Amino acid sequence: MVAIVIALMVVGSLVIIAGILVMLLSPVVSALLARRAGTAAGPRPQVRPRSVGGR
């Protein structure tokens, strides 16, 4: 019985730590994804001209 309670406490603490990490990292991940996709949420990547050598 005690082992079950200890296992539940360990699992609960791991879930809480994972939730805190997700809350802390979600703005960073969303900013990186917006920057990569070039959506309106983040800065748009500069479009390079395709014809550089006069072709």
Phi, psi and omega in degrees: 000317180294324180294324179294317180295318180295319179296319178295322178294319180295315180296319179297318179293323177295321178295319179295317179296319179296321178296320178295318179296320179295318180294325181284325186269347183296321176296323180294315181294319181293324178293319179294318180293321179292323179292322181288319183280338181073035179278180182288343182287332183238176178292136181283139176290146181288133181276124180274143177293138184279324182262098181263318185270020180078017180271000000 
